Amino acid sequence: MESAKRTPMNLLVVEDDTPLAELFVGIAEKRGLGASRAATIAEGRARIEAGDVEILLTDMRLPDGSGIELIEWTRKADPRIVIVAITAFGSIEIAVRAVRQGAYDFLTKPVEPAVLGVALDRAMEARRLRGEVEALRGALATESALKGIIGKSRALADITSVVRRVADSPATVLVTGPSGSGKELVARALHEASRRKEGPFVAVNAAAIPETLLESELFGYKKGAFTDARQDKKGLFVEADGGTLFLDEIGDLPLVLQAKILRVLEEREVRPLGATRNVPIDARVVAATNHDLRRAVKEGRFREDLFYRLAVIEIAIPPLRDRPEDILPLAEHFLQRAKARAGLPIQGFSGAAARVLMAYEWPGNVRELENAVERAVALAQAEWISPDDLPPTVQKPSTPDLFASAAERMMTLEEVDRAYVKHVLERFGGNKVRAAAALGINRRTIQRWLGEDE
């Protein structure tokens, strides 16, 4: 059964040159847009106030004022509207001002139909992205008890399902995944979704504490146990009693300490250094690592019995590059948090910035994405974050070389589209679903551009 047709987006053309306005409307309608026109700023504002405009195409010189005024007013009236400005040839300063006031793109007269068509395609894509961001904001506003687990990929849905099912189980959990992928967030979600949520959540990074101090930190000590032990100290196992103990970077534990932790997990008791009696504990243990513990077991670097004790339930978090559907939800979450801390009136990501975020592979995973968004918020000069606000490594500076080569070879737009699609497809190992997500199109469009049979 064929899916229902998508309702066409509504374009408003504000242009007092009637033949030119009709030409623009005709081109828009051929691209599937519902188009109408207005001749003045006043007429344009009335149409926008009616609430059915999604894309605005406006000239800069209008009978009752400058198009800049309409752009400024529109950005305040409905920031979701994607604006394309039209300027006279050579009026680059006006074009720059229009972009700074919130225009997504600009064209110079005389406007070639093919160029306008490409601009409208980009504007429709940007509008779809903004609509998706709005939906994500609504989803985040009604976020469930699994706070911190944000995204819409199948992999994340599976993780969420496991977390819900085992939240109240006393079994130990091993969370695996590359650095920066959000292992501690999963551990906290387990804690928050469990009956232990009123108890403490105690986190310790085994790789960050010197080996000589780690044992006393975990198990505690009695006064006089060693030279500097001037008073009793509770260990982290005892501090987490009634709650959750998160052992991060468990793969970096020395073998001697691995044996002692195994005994604690088996006996549910801990003996502080210098003590003569064991102390019973009731802490749910969640461990995490970015190492391949199965390989470490084979190589003799990690105890096999401890591995199986920790991995009663194993949750594997894929790298962010393997779940591109989660990039925009996470970026929006980090944006809302960063702009609240900074007190800045940022609306969101521009369509171009969203495409850049989707195309990048994020070797540093969620942590790198969070840092990139915080940087963008700090550097943003407009209400919408642009690609220039993102780190240079994320912007993919090599992209202009493709256009320079295309211009030198006098490639057509169709040839450039096909070459770029092939380039992105190669980057994702031939995976059309991931490439389509990065490009902001569907898989069938890729097949059509590559000339493949559907």
Secondary structure by P-SEA (a helix, b strand, c coil): cccccccbbbbbbbccaaaaaaaaaaaaaaaccbbbbbccaaaaaaaaaaccccbbbbbcccccccaaaaaaaaaaacccbbbbbbbcccaaaaaaaaaaacccccccccccaaaaaaaaaaaaaaaaaaaaaaaaaaaaaacccccccccccaaaaaaaaaaaaaccccbbbbbbbcccccaaaaaaaaaaacccccccccccccccccccccccccccccccccccccbbbbccccccccbbbbbcccccccaaaaaaaaaaaaacccccccccbbbbbbbbbbbbbccaaaaaaaaccccaaaaaaaacbbbbbccccccccaaaaaaaaaaaaaaaaaccccccccaaaaaaaaaccccccaaaaaaaaaaaaaaccccccccccccccccccaaaaaaaaaaaacccaaaaaaaaaaaaaaaacccaaaaaaaacccaaaaaaaacccc
